[in-house]
Amino acid sequence: MSLDTSLINKLQSVRIRIKGFKRKAVLPIDQELNYWEYLKLTLGENVFVVKTALGLDIIYLSEVERTAYIHQALYLFKPLLNIDTGITVKSLSNEHVLKDFGNIVKTLSKHPQLFLSSCKKLIQKFNHTQLRTPLSQLLYNCFDAELNALIKVGNIPYASKIETLRTQQEHISLEPKSLSNLTKRYLSNSNHNN
């Protein structure tokens, strides 16, 4: 089994949303980094947390699905959160995680302000990780491929602002060929299947 296939086979995600589009944060801003650090300590370095106005996505590499653990750990960082507050939890695995991550980028592009804000947050996250882990490398390649595809077809709001943002703030110098090719293959399959 190649490194690429083993990465995809270990790819897992948990999506946590508050029911309905209430633009209410799942976690307070000051607790997001603490939650991410806690998950990295308990699950390993290959964890990536994406917070948007839509909710929280936790993407990780593991041979074991950890949805219940990740959901329960959330309550350590928001103790006043009532279990019955209308939180939905969804999990994905394998290539479906990459396809979903790409779809998130496409969906956000239909909401210009949200898309610009999310791009800025993702670029900051990628800068923070410096792509030290195979997971962050894989997700960056997916993000990069989706942005470039949207730009190519002219279907991206604030394209010039995002390009400026990437030029000024993106400090990423790593794009492994095998991961880039793997990402493109899964995104290509995703686009044909939609």
C-alpha positions in Angstrom: 0.0 0.0 0.0 1.4 3.4 -1.0 1.7 6.3 1.3 -1.0 8.1 -0.7 -3.6 5.3 -0.3 -2.8 4.9 3.4 -3.4 8.6 4.0 -6.7 8.5 2.3 -7.7 5.3 4.2 -7.0 7.1 7.5 -8.8 10.3 6.6 -11.7 11.1 8.9 -13.8 14.2 9.6 -16.5 15.3 12.1 -18.8 18.2 11.2 -20.5 20.0 14.1 -23.3 22.4 13.3 -26.0 24.2 15.2 -29.3 23.3 13.6 -30.5 25.9 11.2 -28.4 28.8 9.8 -28.2 30.9 12.9 -24.6 32.2 12.4 -24.1 31.2 16.0 -20.6 29.9 16.8 -20.3 26.4 18.0 -17.3 27.5 20.1 -16.2 30.9 21.3 -13.3 32.3 19.4 -11.0 32.2 22.4 -11.6 28.5 22.9 -11.1 27.3 19.3 -7.3 27.2 19.5 -7.5 25.4 22.9 -9.9 22.8 21.5 -7.6 22.2 18.5 -4.5 21.9 20.8 -6.4 19.5 23.0 -7.3 17.3 20.1 -3.7 17.4 18.8 -2.5 16.2 22.2 -5.0 13.4 22.5 -5.4 12.3 18.8 -1.9 13.3 17.4 -0.6 16.1 15.3 -2.7 15.2 12.3 -5.7 17.1 13.3 -7.1 20.2 11.6 -10.0 22.3 12.9 -11.8 24.6 10.5 -14.3 27.1 12.1 -16.7 29.1 9.9 -20.0 30.8 10.4 -21.5 27.5 9.4 -20.0 25.5 12.3 -16.9 23.5 13.1 -15.2 20.9 10.9 -12.5 18.6 12.5 -10.4 16.7 10.1 -8.0 14.1 11.3 -5.9 11.0 10.3 -6.7 7.9 12.2 -7.4 4.2 11.6 -10.2 4.5 14.2 -13.3 6.7 13.8 -13.4 9.1 16.8 -16.6 11.1 16.3 -18.1 10.5 19.7 -14.8 11.5 21.4 -14.4 14.6 19.4 -18.0 15.7 20.0 -17.7 15.0 23.8 -14.4 16.9 24.0 -16.2 20.0 22.7 -18.1 20.3 26.0 -14.8 20.7 27.8 -14.3 24.0 26.1 -17.9 25.2 26.3 -19.2 23.8 29.6 -22.4 25.8 29.5 -23.4 24.2 26.2 -26.5 22.1 26.8 -26.5 18.8 24.9 -30.0 19.5 23.7 -29.1 22.9 22.1 -29.7 21.5 18.6 -26.2 20.5 17.6 -25.8 18.1 14.7 -22.8 15.9 14.2 -21.9 14.2 11.0 -18.8 12.1 10.2 -17.1 11.2 7.0 -14.2 9.0 6.1 -11.7 8.2 3.3 -12.0 10.1 0.0 -15.4 11.5 1.0 -13.5 13.9 3.4 -11.5 15.4 0.6 -14.5 15.7 -1.6 -16.5 17.3 1.2 -13.6 19.8 1.9 -13.6 20.8 -1.7 -17.4 21.1 -1.7 -17.1 23.4 1.4 -14.8 25.7 -0.6 -17.3 25.7 -3.6 -20.3 26.3 -1.4 -18.7 29.2 0.5 -17.8 30.8 -2.8 -21.5 31.4 -3.3 -21.5 33.7 -0.2 -18.9 36.4 -1.0 -18.3 37.9 2.5 -18.3 34.5 4.2 -16.0 33.1 1.5 -13.5 35.9 1.8 -13.5 35.6 5.6 -13.1 31.8 5.4 -10.2 32.0 2.9 -8.4 34.4 5.3 -9.0 32.0 8.2 -7.8 29.0 6.2 -4.7 30.8 5.0 -3.9 31.7 8.6 -4.4 28.1 9.7 -2.1 26.8 7.0 0.5 29.4 7.9 0.2 28.3 11.6 0.8 24.7 10.8 3.5 25.4 8.3 2.3 22.2 6.6 4.3 20.1 9.0 1.9 17.2 8.9 0.7 15.1 6.0 -2.8 16.1 6.8 -2.2 19.8 6.6 -0.3 19.3 3.3 -3.2 17.3 1.9 -5.8 19.9 2.9 -3.7 22.8 1.6 -3.4 21.1 -1.8 -7.1 20.5 -1.8 -7.8 24.2 -0.9 -5.3 25.4 -3.4 -6.7 23.2 -6.2 -10.3 24.3 -5.5 -9.3 28.0 -5.4 -7.4 27.8 -8.6 -10.3 25.9 -10.3 -12.8 28.6 -9.2 -10.4 31.4 -10.4 -9.9 29.6 -13.7 -13.6 29.5 -14.5 -14.1 33.0 -13.1 -16.5 31.8 -10.5 -15.0 33.3 -7.4 -16.1 36.4 -5.5 -13.5 38.8 -4.5 -10.9 37.1 -6.7 -8.5 40.0 -6.7 -8.8 40.4 -2.9 -8.2 36.7 -2.4 -5.2 36.8 -4.8 -3.8 39.8 -2.8 -4.5 38.0 0.5 -2.6 34.9 -0.8 0.3 37.0 -2.1 0.6 39.0 1.1 -0.2 36.4 3.8 0.3 33.0 2.4 3.7 31.8 3.6 3.6 28.2 2.5 6.5 26.8 0.5 5.7 23.1 0.4 3.6 21.3 -2.2 4.7 17.6 -2.4 4.1 16.2 -5.8 2.5 13.0 -4.6 0.0 14.7 -2.4 -0.8 17.4 -5.0 -1.4 14.7 -7.6 -3.5 12.7 -5.1 -5.6 15.7 -4.3 -6.2 16.5 -7.9 -7.2 12.9 -8.6 -9.8 12.9 -5.9 -11.1 16.3 -6.7 -11.4 15.4 -10.4 -13.4 12.3 -9.5 -15.6 14.4 -7.2 -16.3 16.9 -10.0 -17.3 14.1 -12.4 -19.5 12.4 -9.8 -21.5 15.6 -9.0 
